[in-house]
Amino acid sequence: MIGRTQQQMYPRARLDALTDGLFAVAMTLLVLDLRLPDDFQPHDASELIQGLIALTPKFLPYALSFGVLGLRWLSGIQVRSPDENLGSEYVHWWLLYLLFTTCFPFVTIVVGRFPNLAPAIWLYAGNTLILSAIGLRLLALIPDVEPGKQRDHQFLLAVLIVSSGLAIGWSFIGPRHALWPYVMGFSVVVIANRLRERRLKRAS
């Protein structure tokens, strides 16, 4: 295997700029499918409310995808190496990671329009599963990461992987409710973060 010193190196700042731009675009595109039909003409407040309620099946995938991308972006900020340059192996894996990141608007639209069809769940969960697996590989390639931050990052990725697996399994029973494992996964992450913050406060 080629040693790290023999790899072609890339400036972290340039990679960070590309990452921020792609995450911003992907998170913005998520909302494009969350809209009322062009021919929707409510005659009163009641009809408008009903039209907005009808968007609920699309809002859940939108919120979940925004949450996944948001957490992944935040993790990229928190889990860092002191090195200002990155090796080619890491960069190649990161580009693959960005590829599946940019797929999120598409898979979100599909699962939002066809929430009762299992293949839509497979597409969404499969994309999240692959993204999380690549995230684990990237974490292994980052040099000199603080052990505590590495464990937190691994925990988040593990939750996403388990949630994706449960969603795929659930899709064979009831596709319409197969995204709820992600909601439960986010709840676990929030609770774990709160408990960690309390431990840090007590320690200080």
N, C-alpha and C positions, 0 to 999 in steps of 0.2 A: 504494500500500500504506500502511496506517495505520502511522505511526511508533510506536516502542516507547513513547515518552513519552505517546502518545495512547491506548494500550491500557489496558483495565481491568487493574489489578494485583491479584495474589492473594498472601497471606502464604505464604512457603515452609514455615513451620512447620506450617501446617494441611495442606498437600499431603504433607509428609513423614509426618505422623501417619496420614493415610489410606493412604499407600503401605505403611508398616510393617504396618498392620493387615491389609490385603488380602494382602500377601505372606505374613504369618504364617498366615492362614487357608488360603490356597491350598497352602502347603507342608505344612500339617497334614492337609488333605483328601486329599493324595496317597496317604497310607498306608491309607486306609479300605478300598481294594480289595485290599490285601495281607493276606489273611486265609484261614484254613483254612475249608473248607465247614462249614456248620452240622451236617451229618449225618456229619461225619468223626469216627469213634470208633476210634482206634488201640488194638490189643490188646497191643502191646509196643513197645519202643523202636525196633525196626526199621521198623515201620509208621509211627511218628511221623516218623522221619527221611525216609522215602519221601514222606510228605505234605508235609514242608517243602521237599524237593528239587523237588516238583511245582510249588512257587510260584516257581521260578526265572524262568520266562517273564514273570511279573508284576514280579519284583524289578528287572530291568534297566530297564524304562521308569520305574519309581518312582525308582531311583537317578539316572537321567539327568535326569528332570524336576526332582528336588530339586537336582541340580547346576546345571542351567540357571537355575532361579529363584534359587538361592543366589548364583551369579556375577552375575546381573543386579542383585540387591539390593546386593551389595558394590560393584558399579560405580556404582550410584546414590549411594553414600556417598562414593566416591573422587572422582568427577567432579562437582565442585560449582562454583557461582558465588559470589562474595562478596556478591551482591545478596540481600537478605532478602525481596524481592518478585519475582514472576514474571508475565510478560505473559500475556494471554488465549490467544494462539496456542499458546504452550508448554503451558499448562494443558490446552487442548483436546486436543492431541496426547498429553499424559500420561494423560488419562482414557481415550483409545483404547488406549493402551499397557496400562493397568490392566485394560481389558476382556479383552484377549487373555491377560493374565497369569492372570486368574481362570478362563480356559478350560482351563488346564493340567490340573487334576484330571480333567476330563471326557475330554480327548484321551488322557491317560495310562491311564485305565480302558479306553477303547476299544482302544488298541494292546496293552494287557496281556491283554485277553480274546481278541482276534483277531489275534495276531501274524503269522499266516500269510496274512492277507488284505491285499492292496496298498492298498485304500482306507483302512484303518486307519493305514497308514504315511503316506499322503498327508495325512490329517487332522492327525496329530501333527507331521509335518515342515512342513506348511503353516502351522500355528499358530506354530511356532518361527521360520519364515522371516518371517512378517508381524511378529512381535514384534521381531525383529532389525532389520528395515527401519525400523520406527517408532523404534527406538532410535537409528539413524543420523540420522533427522530431528530427534529431540530433541537429539542431540549438537550438531547444527548451530545449534540455537536457543539453546543455553546461552551466555550472554555471559561473556567473560573467563575461559575455562577454560585451565589450564596446558597448553602444547603436548604435553609428555610424557605426561600423563594422558589427553589426548585421543587420542593415537596408540595407547596401550594399549587404550583403550575401543574404538576403531575396529577394532583387530586382533581383539579378542574377538568383536565383532559379525560381522566378516568370517568368522571361523572357524565361527560358528554358521550363517551363511548358506550357506557352502560345504558344511558337514555336512548341512544340510537338503536341499540340492540333490542331494548324493550319495545320501542316504537315499531320496529319491523315485526317482532313477534306478535304484538297487539294487533297489527294490521290484518292478520289472518282471522282474527276473531271479530273485530269491529273497527274498520279503517277510520271511521268518522271521529273516533275518540283516541286514535293511536298517537297523537302528538302530546297527550297529557303527560307521558313520562318525562318530557322536557320540562314541563311546568314543575313537576316534582323534583327534577334534578336541580333546577334553579333554586327551589326552596331549600334544598340540602346545602347548596353553595352559600346562600344567604345566611342560613343558620350557622354553618361552620365559620363563616367570616365574623359573625357577631360573637361567637364563643372565643375565637382567637383574639379579637379586640379586647374582650373582657379579661382574658388571661394576661395580655400585655399590660393592661391598666393595673391589674393586681401586682404584677411583677415590678412595675415602676413605682 
